[in-house]
């Protein structure tokens, strides 16, 4: 039938009962004739427990090589237990850590990137008829040191393995049954997507969707490895993430993403001259604060207002830096607001459908939702609005673009 790489996250292996359930599911695929490689995360809560132990000794921000050694043990527990559960059911299984499979990474501590994988080792185990159970999230650098890939790194491990062994599909099992048009907790009529492009999934992930890790989607898209998001707890086809096809052009919008973790800062009355943006944003960037949306407005008196957004956790630090910078530049003032959110429409159909932006703006205006900032790309339109309008904004846009389960659209808002 082919080779499958299946990844099960911490929730999916969060107890012995759930590990037993994963074993049954894996055997079901194997009985269909598939060769199976399983990538697992640490049991739910285990990585945080280990990190807390490190904090007890090192303080609030433990880091370095020993943290990699410590955190990598969480997945090691899971691969052993799952292999036992498979073997108990008469299924030949072998557990392998990242270093046993020679998953080579760079030497970045606690956030390493995979550089190569020895596919021959995995293929040999598959040829011997075994299910290979691999510890996600980890590898080994050129000096033989254990490395970890950062939060969500097991997704990246799974995609990298699928690429190395040329798997037919990489399946990511989670606690949801696929990718939805938006978060069902905000919009109950959200619809599961049968298919979505890598581009759209990348945008959705970067804009707040937590279904998949961005690095994993990038990796899969680069090497054109089909990804499928499935539920660990119920049967279903899930959502296939793949390259764009002609059918996808029929849909204007794939989904609506949102991010609650935004904060806005405005510097008022700065000189409108070359280099002013670098002078404002440079100190913020040097403080390792990521900047998202940026808008500059020029006034009649040759001054400008400069507005940008940062992660809400960085708001206080960014304000301190900007207030100092504003004084040096002779700005007339600084305003900050941590009570904002970003709403985004995502869809490759934007390339072939005009009027998406105006329809979005009209829909929000009809609900009395004021837009503070706008950012666009080829397949995305994002707006910043007051936080109190998040749920209303998502729901009215979801209706206006016909994303509900029944596919209905509010014709009064359709263009």
N, C-alpha and C positions, 0 to 999 in steps of 0.2 A: 504493500500500500504506500510506503514512503516513510520518511523520517520526520518525526515531530519533536520540537523542543517545547516543553510545557513548564511554565513558571507559576509557582504558588507562593503568594505573599504571606506575611505574618499572621493575618487574620485567618487565612485558609488552613494554617498549620498551628493554630493557637492552642490546641489541646490534643490529648491523645485520641479522643473521639474524632476530631477533625483530621488528624494525621491518618487514622484508619480510613476515613472517608476518601482522602486523597489517594490512598493505596488502591481502593476499589475502583476509583475513577481511572487511574493510570492503567490498571489491569484491563479495564474495559476497552481502552484504546489499543492496548497490546493484543488483545484477543481479536481485534478487527484486522490485525496483520501489520500494524505500525511498529516500527522501531522507535523507542521513546527515550529521550533524555529529559530528566526532570531537574529543574533549578528551583531551589527553595530559599526562602528568607528565614531569619530567626523567628522563633515563636513570638506571637504578639506580646509586646511589652518587654521582651528580653533585652533588646538593644538599649532601651532606655534604662533598664535595671543595671546593665553593665556600665553605661555612661555615668549613672549616679554613683556607682562604686568608685569610678575614676575621679569624679568630682570630690568625693569624700577625702581623697588623698591629695589631689592636685589643685583643687579650687574650682572656680566657676567655669573655666575654659580649658579643660585638659586637651592635649594634642600630642602629636608626635608618634614615633614608631611603636611605643608600648601600647598606645591606645589602639593602633591597628591590630596588634597581637590580641588584645583583650576583646575587642568588638568582633573579631573574626570567629571567636568561639561560639557565638550564638548560632550561626548557620551550621557549625559542625555538629551540634546537638541534633538539629533537625534532620540532617542527612542520615545520621545513624538510626534515628527512630523510624524514619520513613522506610529506609532499607530493611529494617527488621519487620515492619508491617507488611512489606511486599514479600519478603522471604517466608513469613508465616503463612502466606496464602499460596505458596508454591511457585512464586515468581522469582526467577533469578535476578538479583539486584546487587549493585555494588556502589558504595558511597565514595565520593571523591571530593577533596578540598580543591581550592583554586590552585595551590602550589603543586598538588599531585598531578593536575592536568596541565601544568606549566602554562597557566594563564598569565602571560607577561604584561606588566604595566609599567608606567613611568614611576618615579620615586616620590610623587607628591603625597605627602602624608595626609591620610584621612579623606582624600578626594582624588585618588589616582585614576588614570585613564588607561584602558586596555590598549596594548600595542600589538600583541600577537597571541595566538592560541595554537597549541600543538594538536591539530585535529586528528592526527593518526592515533593518538592514545584513546580518544573517545570512540573512533570508528572501530578499533580493535575490540573494545568491550561490546559494542553493538553487534559486531560480527560473531562474537561468542554467544549471542543471544541474551545478553543482560540488559536490564533497564539501568541506565547510568544516572545516579542521583548526585547532583552537583551542588556544592555550597555556593550560593550567589554572593555578590557584594565584595568579592575578595580576589586577590591574585598574588603575584610575587614580582619584585623588581629585579633588575639585572644583578644586584648584589645578594640575592637570595632572601631579602627581607619580605615578610608578610605585609601586604598592602590592602587597604579597603577603598571602595569606590564612592563613598558618600551615600547620603540618604537616597533610597530608591535604587541603589546600584544593582540589585538583583535583576531588575528589568534589563539593564544594560548587559549583564552577564548572559542572560537568556538570548538576547538578540545577537550578541557577539558569537556565542556558541552556534546558533542557527546559521549564521553567516559562514563560520569556519567549516562546518560539516555539510553545508549546502542543504539544509533542511527544507522540506516542502512548505512548512508553516511554523511560525513561532506563536504559541498560544499563551496568553497572559490570563491566568485565573485569578479573579478578585472577588470582593463581596458584592459586586454589581454585575448585572447580566449583559453589559455592553456599554457603548457610548451613547449618551442621550442628547437630544437637541438642546437641553439645558438641565440644570440640577433639578431632579424630580421633587426635592424637598422644598424648592421655591415655587416650581410650576408643576402641579400634580399631573397635568396633561402632557408632560414631556414625553416624547416618543423615542424609542430605541432605534438607532440608525442601523440598517443592515450593512452599510458600507460607507466609508469616509476616506478621503485621500490623506496621504502623509502630510501634505501641506496644511490641510485643514486641521488635522490632529495636532500638528506642531503649534499652530496658532492657538487652538483651544487649550493646550497644555500650558503654553506660555502666558495665557491670559487668565488662568485661574482654575482650569479643569484639573482635578487631581487623579484622574483615572490612570494615566501613564506618565512615567518620567520622561522629560524632554530629551535627554541624551539617548534614551532607548529608541524613541521615535526617529531622531536624527540618524542614528546608526542604521535602523531598518530601512529608512527612506534612501539613504546613500547606497546601500547594497541591494535594494529592492527585495527585501525579505518580507513576505506577507505576514502581517501581525493580526491576531484575532483576540479580542477581549471577551472572556467568558466568565460565567459565574461558577464558583467552587461549590455552590450549595443547591443549584437547580439546573436542570437540563435546558438547552436552548442553543440557537445558532450563534449568539453573540453578535459582535460587530467586527467586520473585516476592515482592516486598514491597509490600503494598497495604493497603487499608482492611479492617476486620473484616467477615467474612461469617458466615452462620449455620453453615456447615460447620465453621468453626474452633471453635465452641463444643463440638464433640464431643471435642476434645483437651484434657485437663487441662493438660498442660505442653508448651510448644513446645521448650524446651531448658534446658540447665544451663550457666550462665556461672561463671567463677571469676576471681579476681584474686590474683596472687601478691604484688603490691606493697603489702601492707598492714602496718601496725604499730599496736600497741595501747598506750595510755597510761592509767593509772589514778591518780587523785588520791584518797587515802584520808582519811577523817575530817575533811571540811570542814563548816562550819556549814550546817545545813539551813534556809536562809532565802531569801526572795525576792531574785533578782538574782545568786545564787551562780553559776549557769551562765554568765551574761554575764561575770562577773569571771574565771572560769577560761578560757573560750574566746575572750574578746575579745582578749587579747594575742596569742594564736595566730593569729587571723584577721588582725589588723593586721600580722603578719609575712608575710602573703600565703601562709599555709599552709592548704590546703583540708582541712576536717574532714568525715569521712564518717559513720560510725555513732556514736550517742551513747546511753549507758545511765546512769541515775542510780538508785542504791539507797539508801533511807533506813533507818538503823538505829534501835534502840530508844532510844538516848541523844541523839536529835535531831541526829545527824551523818549525813553521806552520803558514799558512795563514788561518784566520778564517772569513768566510763570512756568513752573515745572512740578512734576510729581516724584515722590520717593516712597519707599515702603514705610508703612506706618511705624514700624519699630525703629526706623532711623529718623523719625520726624524731629525729635527733640535735639539730637546731635546736629542734624542738618540746619535747624533754625539757629543754633549757636554759631555755626560757621557762617551762615548767610548774613546774620546780623553784623558780624565783624567785617565781612567783605563789603556789605552795603555802606558801612561807615567809611571805609577806605575809598569807595568809589563815589561818595557824595550822593548816594541815593536818597530819595525823599521818605522812604519807609519800607517796611517789610511786613507782609501779612502771611499767616499760616493757618491752615485748616486741616486737621486730621479726620474730619467727618465727611469724607467723600468716598465714592466707589467708581469703578470703571465698568461700563457695560460695552460689550463688543459683539457685533455680528460677524460671522465667519462663513465663507463659502466660495469655492472656486467658480460658482455660477456668476459671481460679480463681474467676471471678465467679459461675459457675454450678455449681461442684463444691465441696462441703464436705469437710473432712477432709484437705486437702492438707498443712497444716502438721503435723498429728499424724502423718501417714504419713511425712513427711520426718524428723521427730524420732525416731520409732521405728526407722526404717531406719538412721540414724546410730548410735543407741544399740545396736542389735544388732551393730554392727561395733566397738563400744567407742570410738566417737568422741565426745568431750565437746564440747558447744556452749558457747562463751564468751559470745557476744552474738547477739541476734536482731533483725532489722529486717524490717518487712513493708510492702507497699503493695497496691493493688487487684489487681495482676497479678504480684507478685514476693514471694518470701520469701528473705531472705539470712541466713546464719549465719556467724559467725567461728569457726574451728577451728585447731588447731595445724597448722603447715605440713606436718609429716610425714604428715598424713592427707589431703592434697589428692587424690592419685590414687585412693586407696581410696574417699574420699567421693564423688568424681565417678562412679566406676564403680558403686558400690552404689546410688546414687540413679538413675543411668541405667537400671539393671536394674529397680529397684522401680517406676518409672513407665512401663515398657514403651517406652522410646525407642530400642531397638536396631533394627538394619536389618530384622530379621524381625518386629518388633512384639511380641515375647514379653515377658511380665511375670512377675516372681516373685510367684506367687499368695499366698505366705505373708506378703508385705509389702503386698499390694494391699488397699485399703479399698473 
